[in-house]
Amino acid sequence: MAQGQTYIFKKAEVSFVSEAPLEVIKAKNSDISGALDLQEKTFFVQIKNGGFTGFNSPLQQEHFFENYLEVHKHPKSYFKGKIIDGFDPNIPGIQQIRIKGLLHIHGVDQERIVRVEVNVGPKTITFKSAFSVPLSEHQISIPRIVHEKIAEEIKINVQGELYLKVP
């Protein structure tokens, strides 16, 4: 693989789990776009917040969209960053890398370093990552009445497949 190549998303999924004392909330989202620029060593992933599905009930989904992510104000979330170590696109197989960048959720940017497992194949690169997001860091408040049903820290999983962008 040449260093100057750009890979774009072929398919990807973001899922989250909120494990609170009284309720577990899970949802996933495949409405994702992004790219990996090998020359610049940059990575970008963006999701449409209104694309989350799989909630326990339609009411739970409605509350998530309206009260927590406020998708009418914040239609997208994203992570953009630069690979800071551990990646050689010329070595096939699994590599552990770190990407430093900004996680933008609910209109708030937070700098973070995310660990990502990449698997370099002949024509595609797959990736997966797992990390936690404290809601308070993104100014998402939990009303006292549902405090036992929504975790203060949400577990996020991201996985996907990138393919070479042909000019």
N, C-alpha and C positions, 0 to 999 in steps of 0.2 A: 504494500500500500504506500502510495506516495504521500509525503507530508502535506502537500497543498490541497488535499481533498476535503470536501465537505460531505458529511452524511446527514440525511434528514430522516425523520421518523417515518417508519412504515406502519408500525402499530405500537401502542403503548397503553398502559393502564396505571392509574393512581388509585390506591384504596386507602381507607382509613378505618381505625377502630378506636372507639371511645369506651374504655372499660371503667365504668363507675360502679359504686356499691350496689345500686338498685337496677342498673340497666347496662346492656352492652349494645352499642350502636355501631353498625358497619355500613359502609357504602363504597361504591367504586365509580370510576369515571374513565371512559375511553376517548373522550373528546379532547385530544391532546395533540399539540404540534411541538416541533423543536428541531434542533440541529446540533451537530458536533463538527467544529471546524478544526481539522488536524493541524493546519499551519499556525493558527492563532492559539491553539489549545484551549478553545472556549466551548462551553456547553450551555445550551438554552433549552428550557422546557416550559411550556405554557399550557394551562388547562382552562376550559370554560367552566366556571363555578356552577352554572346551571345544569351541567351534564352528570352530576352525581345521581346514582340510582341504587336500589337495593336496600333501602331503609326498612325498618320494622313495620312502618305504616305510612300512608300518604300524609297524615298530619305531622308525623315526625320529619318527613322530607320538607314539608311546607315551613315548619319552624326553622329548620336548618337553613333554608334558602332566605327566608325573610328576616329572622331574628339574629342569626349568628354570622353567616357569611354576607348577608345583605347583598345578594346578587344584583339587585337593581342599582346599587351604588358601586359595587365591585364585581363586575362581570367576569374578570379573569384573575388568576393567580399564576405566579411564575417563579422560576429559579434561574438565575443567570450567573455563570461563574467561569473561572479559569482553572484548568487542571494544574495543580501545584506539585504533584509528584506521582511517580509510579506508573506512567503510561508510555508504552512504545507500540504504535500501531503496526509495526513490522514484525511483531512477535505474535504468532497465532496462539489462541488459547485464552485461558482465564487470567486476568490481572486485577489486582486490587489497586484502586486509585483514590485520590482525594481531590475534591473540587471545592475551591473557596469562592463564595459569591454572595449574592443577595437573594433571600427568600422573601417574596412579596405576596402577602396574604392580607386580605381585609384592608387594603390600602396602606399597609405598614411594611417597610423594608427592615429585615433583620439580617445582619451578616452572619454567615455560618460556614462551617467546613463540613461537607457531606462525603461520607465514604461510599464508593460505588464499586461494584464488581462488574467488570466488562469482560466479554468473551469475543475475541477477534476471530472472525471466520473469513473465508475467501472473498465473500461479497457483502457480508453484513457484519454488524457489530451489535451484540445484545448487551443489555445492561440491567442491573437491579440494585436497589438501594432501600434501606430501611432507616428511619430516624423518627424522633419525637418532636412535636411542636407544642410548647406551652401556649395556651390560648391567650394568656395575659400579655405575652410578647407582641401579639398582633392586635391588641386592644379589643379582644372578643370577650365580653363579660358573660358570666353565667348567673342568671337570676337565682336568688336564694331559694325560691320555691322548687327549682329543678336541680339544685346543687348536687343531690345524691344520684342523679340520673345522667349527668354529663361530666366526663373526666376533665380535669384541669389541664392535662397533657394528652395530646392525641398522637397515636402511633400511625405513621405514614409508611406505605410501601409503594415504590415506583419500579416498574419494569417495562422494558420495551425492546424494540428492534429497530435499528437504523440501517439504511441502505445508501449506497453511494449516489449522490446527486449528479446527474449527467448534465453538463452545461448545454 
